[in-house]
């Protein structure tokens, strides 16, 4: 593991790297070591407005570029990401501290999203209805809208870029992207890729800062919409701002996901997926398993297996290929997670495995080990609130209806997974689990890039989801054309100008 050089993070505006002056810079940490590895500008309102102007000017020409040419840029972006996959993954592993193997997987998923987005020429095909009335046809045309802004969370700096930008610019919009100040290094690499592939200036601008940045967008006449992946309170705040300004919004919020274990679940398959779901990314993802509902018949057996497997999870520096789980994002996150553990104990849950103060090589890093609670009831705080860490609550249920009832009663509705070999359980769960995404015998029910991604209830503020056709629909508007046509009025044209007919006036130029 080589020493990380100090990075003074810059904005990428109008195709150029720009160092922000006269503003506060926040320290950038490596969560694996606690070391300061850079600083991130909290850009001014004036800089945000410059980015809006740049993207607005770029939209005029970019939106008129042929869709084939826009796809060439996406293909080039895909290839550049493949060529630089390791450097992009290292950037994520260093400042976000996702384990390097998972960081590689995240970048690879974005490559797949770009491949999916390259089908945009098919996805934006409109519709035509002939014969709406005599000599009248109807047509629906998908068109780009303008300038969009995006706000990213710390936990998936690459994936959220992939959810927003390829679809937005692929259909002809331009985009201003605000990465998290805790994990900006991936987008510093992507800015270089934009320059390398010759992406026209202003098509994508990268802007660092705090919540004042989206506040400059809500009522700006040259902004069209705002996208977010983050907490539900933040999503609601942005929804209010977009409502005031009449902007579109795509807002993915928080989660509390169930893994349901039925009596016929395959133990080895479940444990493999349980570890990946609950402890992958140190539990810092919106589809992480958090509550495990186990039917009474196999409760003791599966609790024993979960405990044994959890004890075997190795913890350490995210760049260490020999370990499984890296740290959480910050000292504040570590303290918050530890507070939840203490609260679980106070509310009466049994702490079967305590992840506080694990033994690691880097004592200054922000580490929380696998934590396992049993005797948890749905009313406990640790079962209701999003902890965003490697903390698992095991809940005993009597049957599938009991599990479905507990899923339905919670505030969030992002995802839920069931482990079973029974077709009845499978179909009932898919139909009745009150969430936006379900999985069967998988621990993370993340849809592939061709399908929409998003929850329901408090996990989604609004109606629009990311990826696939849903992403296309959000980033385009439907224009409807009604076309009346008629043959020219002439005795020389068959069927035209019959005796007694008056002149025909078309609603379009002849």
Helices and strands as residue ranges (DSSP letters): E 7-8, E 11-13, E 16-18, E 25-30, E 35-41, H 45-62, H 67-83, H 85-95, H 100-117, H 120-123, E 127-133, E 136-144, E 147-151, H 157-170, E 174-178, H 185-196, E 204-206, H 212-215, E 223-229, H 232-245, E 248-252, E 257-261, H 267-279, G 280-283, E 289-295, G 296-298, H 299-311, H 331-346, E 350-353, E 371-374, H 381-384, E 391-397, H 400-409, E 412-413, E 415-419, H 423-432, E 437-440, E 456-457, E 460-461, H 468-474, E 476-484
